[in-house]
Amino acid sequence: MAHVLRSGRDAGSRRVNPVTLLTHKIQARHPVRDGTMAQARGILMAQKRLLTEFGMGSSLRRQDYTEAARRAVKDALWHNSINLAELFGKDKSEMQITVEVAVQQPERIDTDTIAAIFPYGQVTVLPVRGGLDVPRSDGGNPIVIANVAISVALDLGGAA
Amino acid sequence: MSDQRFIIAMGMGNDQYGQDYTKAAARAIEDAIRHSSIPMFDALGLDAAQMRVSVTVGVQEPDKVDCAALAQTLPRGQASVRAVFGGLNVTNPDTGNVLVIASAAVEAFLPKQA
């Protein structure tokens, strides 16, 4: 099993720990034990990003970045229905799902809550700084806007 | 046909003053397709011309939709557009203005890759 590792700027401490993923990858095929680094790169290359979905969500009163992100993820997911696994004869559980979540305070994203929205697939949530906070003139909580991009990759093996 | 649908994108669009169903439908299609991106063609070296794109728009007066013009707005693949009864018209009781809302479903198909 190969994982594509992405790091996000200002990704909070709650993001998926890349070391865990690396451990699995090394167990699957150790670059030294099973071949050259070039081959190891080949394994990673087989993981192809096939589709990206976009969404936007907001929190109007509570400055709840996780809720804004959750709505953005649902906006992205519910604008599309995808059948990529079927197209390639794969199981849905093999889908590698990368969720990039952009808000002004990414450290306040509860990545477990975001990951729990997805019914299947191997989900990695990457909070980054972005989105938009719109201040209120009355001094209340700003309106929070989250942007998300959900990318689906599949390991297509020899297709690399 | 033996090809397989790999995505359906959905969207909503409106025309607020002109009662232009084609314009509302074009915005609905744009809303649908701009919520996703398909790097698959470049990633796998697939020819986008293989992709069949089937668009259905729903408006209250489907006869007034220029489907041929809408088919030109799809950026890739072989597109066909049909209009059916659907969407929503909202009449402002104070001014009589009619706002038209269109729904769009954009389905993309490819031959099975497995």
Interface residues (C-beta under 8 A of the other chain):
Chain A: K48 R49 L50 L51 T52 E53 F54 G55 D75 A76 W78 H79 N80 S81 I82 N83 L84 E86 L87 F88 G89 K90 L156 A159
Chain B: Q4 R5 F6 I7 I8 A9 M10 G11 D31 A32 R34 H35 S36 S37 I38 P39 M40 A43 L44 L110 K112 Q113 A114
